[in-house]
């Protein structure tokens, strides 16, 4: 009887130790994953931040399903003018875009090393201030493009264009780590 109690006590102790070691290992791997997510911030891209997009006219004609040859020619003309405007904006502001990009990326790197979120917020705020005039030029060019297309395209074709445009604009947004995209406060929900 004494041996049975001793065996069950020894078995219980071994079981308890293995469970606690397993829990510690899982906790360490979770904290490592959390720290890795913090280190992998996407690099700042000034062209994406201001919304610079050059459109492929052939793709747009296909996506909007334009069959009429005359409409196609008009759309090609409108997008050629738009892409040329975007090229001019990019060329005239290339130094400013590079400088802002360099400033934000260096500040981001230093802020991540020192874990200084205020420095990162300051850098983003300064970047937004410096890029605002360029962004306004892009917005005006986009509005002119949409006005011209609204006159040329049918309602359905224009709606397809707007969906495609929205898709392209969303593609410019940086892919933040999962915990930053999630609105649940950083906790993963299992559905």
Buried (B, 14 or more C-beta within 10 A) or exposed (E): EEEEEEEEEEEEEEEEEEEEEEEEEEEEEEEEEEEEBEEEBEEBBBBBBBBBBEBEBEEBBEBBEBEEEEBBEBBBEBBEBBBEBBEEBBEEBEEBBEEBBEBBBEBBEEBBEEEEEEBBEEBBEBBBEBBEEBBEBBEEBBEBBBEBBEEBBEEEBBEBBBEBBEEBEEEBEEEEBEBEEEEEEEEEEEE
